[in-house]
Each structure stands twice: as structure tokens, then as C-alpha cells.
Amino acid sequence: MATTYEEVSTAITALRQEAETVLAGQQDAWAPLAIRLALWVGQEREVRRNEPPLKVASA
């Protein structure tokens, strides 16, 4: 049982390290897009907040 535990423990450690590497790569790829998306959402909210005055001004 001790041998099996060591093998499982080693496999879990390797799997965890691989998962951390994959997640870090995904975060690096998506972080710039997430920042741009957050800025866009903020701008969209600002436009929607000012929409009624813009409609009146256009009329």
C-alpha cells in the first residue's frame, strides 16, 4: 500500500503542476482580452446612462 500511495502521490503532483502550467498559459492569453472587454463594458454602460439626453439632443 505504501508503494501505491507514493505512485499516486507522485502522479497527482505531476498532474497538479501540469494543470498550473496550462491555467497560467490560458490566463496569459485571455488577460489582455479581459481588460479590453472590461473597458468596453464600462464605455457601453456610460453610453446607456447618457442615452436619454442624447436622444433629446438629437431630436
Secondary structure, 3 states (H helix, E strand, C coil): CHHHHHHHHHHHHHHHHHHHHHHHHHHHHHHHHHHHHHHHHHHHHHHHHHHHHHHHHHC
